Amino acid sequence: MGAVLALAAAVCYGASDFVAGLTSRRASSYAVAVVAQASAMVVVAAGAVAMGVAPGGAALLWGALSGIGNGLGTAFLYRGLGSARMSVVAPLSAVGAAGLPVLVGLALGERPSALAVAGIVLALPAVWLISRGESGIAGDTPRRSGVLDGLLAGGGFALLFVALGRVPAGSGLWPLSLGQAVATVTIVASGVVAARGVVAARRAGSGNGARALRATLLPPRTAAVPALAVGVLGGGATILYLFAVQRSLLSVAAVLTSLYPALTVLAAMLVLREHVHRGQAVGLAAAVGAVVLITLG
């Protein structure tokens, strides 16, 4: 049952990320993230009220910590999806989100098989191949290719997965609801920092600083509804993951959920006609293989 829930979470995350990437191309990624996270918070809070379970202090603490990882991961992921290549950002975030929880699981006493260890080792060259850029073209910096955002997002989501894995079963959804609130604050703080940079640049060029601030933190009307949909999908995915990790090993639930880029990349190839060069294709295949090996282990 845990595996089924984790795979369902992967589908929801993949769909959410693709819509978020498209929306972030016509609005500020931070604005999209704030609206999405706020709507996810409402979804999870409604579920928490419906379940009516009062959690302990430790569960709430882990929930709050998961919110920091969720907020940072979402901010970097949406920035990368909106300004770089989805087929780079999404898989890199998944490798980090899958591999780091496995290592934490080992430290906590989980003992994955040799196949899982092989998957972790395979993930390292996968990151390198994906990070090379378009045939080594000069100027294809980590920021432009999405490598940096993908790696940072993966670290944030790894913290999310590990922290939720420490929430005891039977704690209900209030720890997750608190985490969503913390994630919202984290994203708003990130957006304010980014907005200040934009405003400073506009002022230096005698531009409209107030307008730049609004554009960074508030999405236009055409992007508001898709951003709300992103949050509903993302909130549902996180609920599914919480239930999955409470019914299986952290290393299994995190890796299965980290299959989410498969849908994102497939949609990017079919809808956006994104091109994947040969070396990068090998890296993507290796990343998928790493996730499969860890899962089988």
TAZI-V19583 format. One line per field, one symbol per residue. ss: DSSP state (@ for helix, = for strand, . for the rest). psi: psi as a letter, one per 20 degrees, with the letter a starting at -180 (. if undefined). burial: b if it has 16 or more other C-alpha atoms within 10 Angstrom, else e. A space follows every 50 residues. Layout:
ss=???
psi=???
burial=???
This chain:
ss=.@@@@@@@@@@@@@@@@@@@@@@.....@@@@@@@@@@@@@@@@@@@@@@ @.....@@@@@@@@@@@@@@@@@@@@@@@@@@@..@@@@@@@@@@@@@@@ @@@@@@@......@@@@@@@@@@@@@@@@@@..........@@@@.@@@@ @@@@@@@@@@@@@@@........@@@@@@@@@@@@@@@@@@@@@@@@@@@ @@@@....@@@@@@@@@...@@@@@@@@@@@@@@@@@@@@@@@@@....@ @@@@@@@@@@@@@@@@@@@@@......@@@@@@@@@@@@@@@@@@@.
psi=hggghghhhggggggghghggghiijrphhgggggghghhggghhghggh hkporrhgghghgghhhgggggggghghgghhibphiggghghhgghggg hggghghjiqnrrhggghhghhhghgggghihrnkkppimrhghijgghg ghgggghgggggghiipqqjibjhghgghhghhggggggghgghhhgggg gghhjkaogghhgghhipqrhhigghhghghgggghghgggghgiijrqg hggggghjihighggghhgggikpporghhhggghhgghgggghgh.
burial=ebbebbbbbbbbbbbbbbbbbbbbbebbbbbbbbbbbbbbbbbbbebbee eeebbeeebbbbbbbbbbbbbbbbbbbbbbbbbbbbbbbbbbbbbbbbbb bbbbbeeeeebbeebbbebbebbbebbebbbbbbeeeeeeeeeebbbbbb bbbbbbbbbbbbbbbbbbeebbbbbbbbbbbbbbbbbbbbbbeebeebbe ebeeeeeebeebbebbbbbeeebbebbbbbbbbbbbbbbbbbbbbbbbbb bbbbbbbbbbbbbbbbbbeeeeeeebeebbbbbbebbbbbbbbbbeb
